[in-house]
C-alpha cells in the first residue's frame, strides 16, 4: 500500500512537471506578449518592464527561474493586475470554484446513480427510452448552451410569476449556486448515468444475484445490498477525475452566471497573455487533477478488497 502510494505520487510529480513545461513552451510560442498592450507606451518603459519581470532574459533561463520558484510554491506576480500575486488570486477565488464544483458533483453523482439504476431496472421500457434520450442530449450539448437556456428560462419564469424564484446571476447565497451547479453537472450526470446503467445490467445478470433470489430475499434487499452496492464501484473510479474536471472546467459557466471564481481570471489571463497567471492556474489545476485521481485509486482499493494496489 505504501509502496503503491509513493509510486503514484512520484508519477504525479512527473505529470505536473510535464504540464508546467508544456504550458511554458506553448505560451512562449504564442504571438504577442503581456507588455504589448497599453502599458508599454514607448521603448524605454517597455525595457524597464521587461527587466522588472525578467522577460529580457533568454527563454531557457526564464524556464529554470520559474521552475525554481514553483518548487517553493511561488507562482510569481501577475503582469496585468497591479502587482497582485498569483498565489493570492488562487487563494481568494479557487474556493468559489471549488464550492460550485462540489455542489455540481453532488448533483451529478446522485442523479447519475439514480437514473442509471432506474434505466437498468426498466430496461427497454418507456422510462429507459426517455432517460437515455435525455442522457444523449446531456452528453451532446455543451454546458454553455445549457447555461444560456437556463438563464433565459429562469428570466421568463421570474417574469411570469412576478417573484424571483432563483437569482439569474451573481454569487453569495445558496440560491445563487443551484442553477449554475446543475448546469455544470449535467454533462457528468449524463455520463455517469450511462456508466451506472451498464454496470447495473452486468450485476443484475451475475450468479450471486440469482442465488440471492433463490434464497427468497426481497427485491428491495437484493437491490440495495447486492445490486446497487456492486454496480456503483465503476462510478467511483470516475468520481475523482469528475470532481477535478467539474471544479476546473466551469470557466464558461462562471462567465455566464457572473461568478467570481478562478475560471474568470484564467480566461482573462489567456486574453491578455498574462504568463504567470496562466502558468499558476494551469499547474494548480493539473496538480489538483492528479491528486484527485490518486486519491480515488486509493479509496477504490479500500472499498473493494478484490482490487490489489501494486
TIKOLTOR-878759 format. One record per residue (C-alpha): residue number from 0; residue in one letter; x, y, z. Coordinates in steps of 0.25 Angstrom, whole numbers. Each point is the difference from the previous one (the first is absolute). Example, Ala and Ser with C-alpha at 12.3 -4.5 7.8 and 13.67 -1.06 7.14 Angstrom:
% residues 2
site num:0, residuo:A, east:49, north:-18, up:31
site num:1, residuo:S, east:6, north:14, up:-2
***
This chain:
% residues 310
site num:0, residuo:X, east:0, north:0, up:0
site num:1, residuo:X, east:11, north:10, up:4
site num:2, residuo:X, east:9, north:-4, up:-12
site num:3, residuo:X, east:-12, north:2, up:-9
site num:4, residuo:X, east:-3, north:14, up:6
site num:5, residuo:X, east:14, north:4, up:-2
site num:6, residuo:X, east:1, north:-5, up:-14
site num:7, residuo:X, east:-13, north:7, up:-4
site num:8, residuo:X, east:5, north:13, up:7
site num:9, residuo:X, east:13, north:0, up:-8
site num:10, residuo:X, east:-8, north:-2, up:-13
site num:11, residuo:X, east:-9, north:11, up:4
site num:12, residuo:X, east:12, north:9, up:2
site num:13, residuo:X, east:5, north:-3, up:-14
site num:14, residuo:X, east:-13, north:2, up:-6
site num:15, residuo:X, east:-1, north:14, up:7
site num:16, residuo:X, east:14, north:3, up:-5
site num:17, residuo:X, east:-4, north:-4, up:-14
site num:18, residuo:X, east:-13, north:9, up:0
site num:19, residuo:X, east:9, north:12, up:5
site num:20, residuo:X, east:10, north:-2, up:-11
site num:21, residuo:X, east:-10, north:-2, up:-11
site num:22, residuo:X, east:-8, north:13, up:5
site num:23, residuo:X, east:13, north:8, up:1
site num:24, residuo:X, east:4, north:-4, up:-14
site num:25, residuo:X, east:-14, north:2, up:-6
site num:26, residuo:X, east:-1, north:14, up:6
site num:27, residuo:X, east:14, north:5, up:-5
site num:28, residuo:X, east:-4, north:-5, up:-14
site num:29, residuo:X, east:-13, north:8, up:-1
site num:30, residuo:X, east:1, north:14, up:-8
site num:31, residuo:X, east:1, north:12, up:9
site num:32, residuo:X, east:4, north:2, up:15
site num:33, residuo:X, east:-6, north:5, up:13
site num:34, residuo:X, east:6, north:14, up:-3
site num:35, residuo:X, east:-5, north:2, up:-14
site num:36, residuo:X, east:-12, north:8, up:5
site num:37, residuo:X, east:-2, north:14, up:6
site num:38, residuo:X, east:11, north:-2, up:11
site num:39, residuo:X, east:12, north:1, up:-9
site num:40, residuo:X, east:-3, north:13, up:-6
site num:41, residuo:X, east:15, north:2, up:-5
site num:42, residuo:X, east:13, north:-7, up:-1
site num:43, residuo:X, east:6, north:5, up:13
site num:44, residuo:X, east:-13, north:-4, up:8
site num:45, residuo:X, east:0, north:-14, up:-7
site num:46, residuo:X, east:14, north:-2, up:3
site num:47, residuo:X, east:-2, north:3, up:15
site num:48, residuo:X, east:-12, north:-9, up:1
site num:49, residuo:X, east:8, north:-12, up:-7
site num:50, residuo:X, east:11, north:2, up:10
site num:51, residuo:X, east:-9, north:0, up:11
site num:52, residuo:X, east:-8, north:-13, up:-4
site num:53, residuo:X, east:12, north:-7, up:-5
site num:54, residuo:X, east:-5, north:0, up:-14
site num:55, residuo:X, east:13, north:5, up:-6
site num:56, residuo:X, east:8, north:-12, up:4
site num:57, residuo:X, east:1, north:-13, up:-9
site num:58, residuo:X, east:-12, north:-9, up:0
site num:59, residuo:X, east:8, north:-11, up:5
site num:60, residuo:X, east:4, north:8, up:12
site num:61, residuo:X, east:-14, north:5, up:3
site num:62, residuo:X, east:-4, north:-15, up:0
site num:63, residuo:X, east:9, north:-4, up:11
site num:64, residuo:X, east:-3, north:12, up:8
site num:65, residuo:X, east:-14, north:-3, up:-1
site num:66, residuo:X, east:1, north:-14, up:4
site num:67, residuo:X, east:9, north:3, up:12
site num:68, residuo:X, east:-11, north:10, up:5
site num:69, residuo:X, east:-11, north:-10, up:-3
site num:70, residuo:X, east:7, north:-11, up:9
site num:71, residuo:X, east:0, north:11, up:11
site num:72, residuo:X, east:-15, north:2, up:-2
site num:73, residuo:X, east:2, north:14, up:-6
site num:74, residuo:X, east:-8, north:2, up:-14
site num:75, residuo:X, east:5, north:14, up:-1
site num:76, residuo:X, east:-7, north:13, up:-2
site num:77, residuo:X, east:-11, north:3, up:-10
site num:78, residuo:X, east:5, north:8, up:-12
site num:79, residuo:X, east:-13, north:7, up:-2
site num:80, residuo:X, east:-7, north:1, up:14
site num:81, residuo:X, east:8, north:11, up:7
site num:82, residuo:X, east:10, north:-8, up:7
site num:83, residuo:X, east:-9, north:-10, up:5
site num:84, residuo:X, east:6, north:-14, up:3
site num:85, residuo:X, east:-5, north:-12, up:-7
site num:86, residuo:X, east:-1, north:-8, up:13
site num:87, residuo:X, east:-10, north:11, up:6
site num:88, residuo:X, east:-8, north:-2, up:-13
site num:89, residuo:X, east:-1, north:-15, up:2
site num:90, residuo:X, east:-2, north:1, up:15
site num:91, residuo:X, east:-12, north:10, up:-1
site num:92, residuo:X, east:-7, north:-5, up:-12
site num:93, residuo:X, east:2, north:-15, up:0
site num:94, residuo:X, east:-9, north:-2, up:12
site num:95, residuo:X, east:-12, north:5, up:-8
site num:96, residuo:X, east:3, north:-9, up:-12
site num:97, residuo:X, east:2, north:-12, up:10
site num:98, residuo:X, east:-13, north:3, up:7
site num:99, residuo:X, east:-7, north:1, up:-14
site num:100, residuo:X, east:7, north:-13, up:-4
site num:101, residuo:X, east:-3, north:-8, up:12
site num:102, residuo:X, east:-15, north:3, up:-1
site num:103, residuo:X, east:0, north:-3, up:-15
site num:104, residuo:X, east:7, north:-14, up:3
site num:105, residuo:X, east:-11, north:-3, up:11
site num:106, residuo:X, east:-11, north:3, up:-11
site num:107, residuo:X, east:8, north:-9, up:-10
site num:108, residuo:X, east:3, north:-11, up:9
site num:109, residuo:X, east:-14, north:-1, up:6
site num:110, residuo:X, east:-7, north:2, up:-13
site num:111, residuo:X, east:9, north:-10, up:-7
site num:112, residuo:X, east:-1, north:-11, up:10
site num:113, residuo:X, east:-16, north:2, up:1
site num:114, residuo:X, east:-3, north:1, up:-15
site num:115, residuo:X, east:10, north:-11, up:-4
site num:116, residuo:X, east:-6, north:-10, up:10
site num:117, residuo:X, east:-14, north:4, up:-5
site num:118, residuo:X, east:3, north:-2, up:-14
site num:119, residuo:X, east:6, north:-14, up:3
site num:120, residuo:X, east:-12, north:-4, up:8
site num:121, residuo:X, east:-9, north:4, up:-11
site num:122, residuo:X, east:8, north:-4, up:-12
site num:123, residuo:X, east:-6, north:1, up:-14
site num:124, residuo:X, east:-12, north:7, up:6
site num:125, residuo:X, east:-5, north:14, up:0
site num:126, residuo:X, east:8, north:6, up:12
site num:127, residuo:X, east:12, north:-6, up:-7
site num:128, residuo:X, east:-2, north:6, up:-13
site num:129, residuo:X, east:-4, north:14, up:6
site num:130, residuo:X, east:12, north:0, up:9
site num:131, residuo:X, east:10, north:-5, up:-10
site num:132, residuo:X, east:-5, north:11, up:-10
site num:133, residuo:X, east:3, north:11, up:10
site num:134, residuo:X, east:14, north:-7, up:3
site num:135, residuo:X, east:4, north:1, up:-14
site num:136, residuo:X, east:-5, north:15, up:0
site num:137, residuo:X, east:8, north:3, up:12
site num:138, residuo:X, east:13, north:-6, up:-6
site num:139, residuo:X, east:-2, north:7, up:-13
site num:140, residuo:X, east:-4, north:14, up:4
site num:141, residuo:X, east:11, north:9, up:6
site num:142, residuo:X, east:-1, north:5, up:14
site num:143, residuo:X, east:-1, north:15, up:-5
site num:144, residuo:X, east:-12, north:-3, up:-9
site num:145, residuo:X, east:-7, north:-6, up:13
site num:146, residuo:X, east:5, north:12, up:7
site num:147, residuo:X, east:-6, north:10, up:-10
site num:148, residuo:X, east:-13, north:-8, up:-1
site num:149, residuo:X, east:-1, north:-1, up:16
site num:150, residuo:X, east:2, north:15, up:1
site num:151, residuo:X, east:-11, north:3, up:-10
site num:152, residuo:X, east:-10, north:-10, up:6
site num:153, residuo:X, east:3, north:6, up:14
site num:154, residuo:X, east:-2, north:14, up:-5
site num:155, residuo:X, east:-13, north:-3, up:-7
site num:156, residuo:X, east:-5, north:-8, up:12
site num:157, residuo:X, east:3, north:11, up:10
site num:158, residuo:X, east:-7, north:10, up:-9
site num:159, residuo:X, east:-12, north:-10, up:-1
site num:160, residuo:X, east:-2, north:-2, up:15
site num:161, residuo:X, east:4, north:14, up:4
site num:162, residuo:X, east:9, north:-6, up:10
site num:163, residuo:X, east:15, north:-2, up:0
site num:164, residuo:X, east:1, north:-15, up:1
site num:165, residuo:X, east:15, north:-1, up:-2
site num:166, residuo:X, east:10, north:11, up:-3
site num:167, residuo:X, east:4, north:0, up:-15
site num:168, residuo:X, east:15, north:3, up:3
site num:169, residuo:X, east:9, north:4, up:11
site num:170, residuo:X, east:6, north:-7, up:13
site num:171, residuo:X, east:-2, north:1, up:15
site num:172, residuo:X, east:-12, north:-9, up:4
site num:173, residuo:X, east:-4, north:-15, up:-2
site num:174, residuo:X, east:-11, north:5, up:-10
site num:175, residuo:X, east:11, north:6, up:-9
site num:176, residuo:X, east:7, north:-14, up:0
site num:177, residuo:X, east:-11, north:-9, up:-4
site num:178, residuo:X, east:-2, north:3, up:-15
site num:179, residuo:X, east:15, north:1, up:-4
site num:180, residuo:X, east:3, north:-13, up:8
site num:181, residuo:X, east:-11, north:-7, up:-7
site num:182, residuo:X, east:5, north:5, up:-14
site num:183, residuo:X, east:14, north:-3, up:3
site num:184, residuo:X, east:-3, north:-14, up:5
site num:185, residuo:X, east:-10, north:-4, up:-11
site num:186, residuo:X, east:11, north:-6, up:-10
site num:187, residuo:X, east:7, north:-8, up:11
site num:188, residuo:X, east:-14, north:-5, up:5
site num:189, residuo:X, east:-3, north:-5, up:-14
site num:190, residuo:X, east:13, north:-7, up:-1
site num:191, residuo:X, east:-2, north:-7, up:14
site num:192, residuo:X, east:-14, north:-4, up:-4
site num:193, residuo:X, east:5, north:-8, up:-12
site num:194, residuo:X, east:11, north:-6, up:9
site num:195, residuo:X, east:-9, north:-3, up:11
site num:196, residuo:X, east:-10, north:-7, up:-10
site num:197, residuo:X, east:11, north:-9, up:-6
site num:198, residuo:X, east:5, north:-4, up:13
site num:199, residuo:X, east:-14, north:-2, up:6
site num:200, residuo:X, east:-4, north:-9, up:-12
site num:201, residuo:X, east:13, north:-8, up:2
site num:202, residuo:X, east:-2, north:-2, up:15
site num:203, residuo:X, east:-15, north:-4, up:-2
site num:204, residuo:X, east:4, north:-12, up:-8
site num:205, residuo:X, east:11, north:-5, up:9
site num:206, residuo:X, east:-1, north:-13, up:7
site num:207, residuo:X, east:0, north:5, up:14
site num:208, residuo:X, east:-13, north:8, up:-3
site num:209, residuo:X, east:-7, north:-13, up:-5
site num:210, residuo:X, east:5, north:-6, up:13
site num:211, residuo:X, east:-6, north:11, up:8
site num:212, residuo:X, east:-13, north:-1, up:-7
site num:213, residuo:X, east:0, north:-15, up:2
site num:214, residuo:X, east:2, north:2, up:15
site num:215, residuo:X, east:-13, north:8, up:0
site num:216, residuo:X, east:6, north:14, up:3
site num:217, residuo:X, east:-9, north:11, up:-2
site num:218, residuo:X, east:2, north:9, up:-13
site num:219, residuo:X, east:3, north:12, up:9
site num:220, residuo:X, east:11, north:-7, up:7
site num:221, residuo:X, east:6, north:-6, up:-12
site num:222, residuo:X, east:0, north:14, up:-7
site num:223, residuo:X, east:6, north:7, up:12
site num:224, residuo:X, east:9, north:-10, up:6
site num:225, residuo:X, east:5, north:-7, up:-13
site num:226, residuo:X, east:-3, north:7, up:-13
site num:227, residuo:X, east:2, north:14, up:3
site num:228, residuo:X, east:12, north:-2, up:9
site num:229, residuo:X, east:8, north:-7, up:-10
site num:230, residuo:X, east:-5, north:8, up:-12
site num:231, residuo:X, east:4, north:13, up:6
site num:232, residuo:X, east:15, north:-4, up:0
site num:233, residuo:X, east:3, north:4, up:-14
site num:234, residuo:X, east:-6, north:13, up:2
site num:235, residuo:X, east:9, north:3, up:12
site num:236, residuo:X, east:12, north:-2, up:-9
site num:237, residuo:X, east:-4, north:12, up:-9
site num:238, residuo:X, east:-4, north:8, up:12
site num:239, residuo:X, east:14, north:6, up:3
site num:240, residuo:X, east:2, north:5, up:-14
site num:241, residuo:X, east:-14, north:5, up:-1
site num:242, residuo:X, east:2, north:8, up:13
site num:243, residuo:X, east:13, north:6, up:-6
site num:244, residuo:X, east:-7, north:2, up:-14
site num:245, residuo:X, east:-12, north:7, up:5
site num:246, residuo:X, east:7, north:8, up:10
site num:247, residuo:X, east:10, north:5, up:-10
site num:248, residuo:X, east:-9, north:0, up:-12
site num:249, residuo:X, east:-10, north:10, up:3
site num:250, residuo:X, east:7, north:12, up:-7
site num:251, residuo:X, east:-12, north:3, up:-9
site num:252, residuo:X, east:-11, north:-3, up:10
site num:253, residuo:X, east:7, north:10, up:10
site num:254, residuo:X, east:1, north:10, up:-11
site num:255, residuo:X, east:-15, north:-2, up:-4
site num:256, residuo:X, east:-5, north:1, up:14
site num:257, residuo:X, east:10, north:11, up:5
site num:258, residuo:X, east:6, north:-9, up:10
site num:259, residuo:X, east:13, north:6, up:6
site num:260, residuo:X, east:8, north:-14, up:-1
site num:261, residuo:X, east:14, north:-3, up:-5
site num:262, residuo:X, east:-5, north:-3, up:-14
site num:263, residuo:X, east:-3, north:14, up:-3
site num:264, residuo:X, east:14, north:4, up:4
site num:265, residuo:X, east:5, north:-11, up:-9
site num:266, residuo:X, east:-8, north:5, up:-12
site num:267, residuo:X, east:5, north:14, up:2
site num:268, residuo:X, east:14, north:-5, up:1
site num:269, residuo:X, east:-1, north:-7, up:-13
site num:270, residuo:X, east:-5, north:12, up:-7
site num:271, residuo:X, east:10, north:9, up:6
site num:272, residuo:X, east:12, north:-10, up:-1
site num:273, residuo:X, east:3, north:1, up:15
site num:274, residuo:X, east:10, north:-11, up:0
site num:275, residuo:X, east:1, north:-1, up:15
site num:276, residuo:X, east:-15, north:-1, up:3
site num:277, residuo:X, east:-1, north:-10, up:-12
site num:278, residuo:X, east:11, north:-9, up:6
site num:279, residuo:X, east:-4, north:1, up:14
site num:280, residuo:X, east:-15, north:-4, up:-3
site num:281, residuo:X, east:4, north:-11, up:-9
site num:282, residuo:X, east:10, north:-6, up:9
site num:283, residuo:X, east:-9, north:1, up:12
site num:284, residuo:X, east:-12, north:-6, up:-8
site num:285, residuo:X, east:9, north:-11, up:-5
site num:286, residuo:X, east:6, north:-3, up:14
site num:287, residuo:X, east:-15, north:-1, up:5
site num:288, residuo:X, east:-4, north:-9, up:-11
site num:289, residuo:X, east:12, north:-10, up:2
site num:290, residuo:X, east:-3, north:1, up:15
site num:291, residuo:X, east:-14, north:-4, up:-1
site num:292, residuo:X, east:3, north:-12, up:-10
site num:293, residuo:X, east:10, north:-5, up:10
site num:294, residuo:X, east:-10, north:2, up:12
site num:295, residuo:X, east:-11, north:-8, up:-7
site num:296, residuo:X, east:9, north:-11, up:-4
site num:297, residuo:X, east:4, north:-2, up:15
site num:298, residuo:X, east:-15, north:1, up:4
site num:299, residuo:X, east:-4, north:-10, up:-10
site num:300, residuo:X, east:10, north:-10, up:5
site num:301, residuo:X, east:-6, north:2, up:14
site num:302, residuo:X, east:-14, north:-1, up:-4
site num:303, residuo:X, east:2, north:-13, up:-9
site num:304, residuo:X, east:9, north:-10, up:7
site num:305, residuo:X, east:1, north:-7, up:-13
site num:306, residuo:X, east:9, north:11, up:-6
site num:307, residuo:X, east:14, north:-1, up:3
site num:308, residuo:X, east:9, north:12, up:0
site num:309, residuo:X, east:13, north:-3, up:-6
***
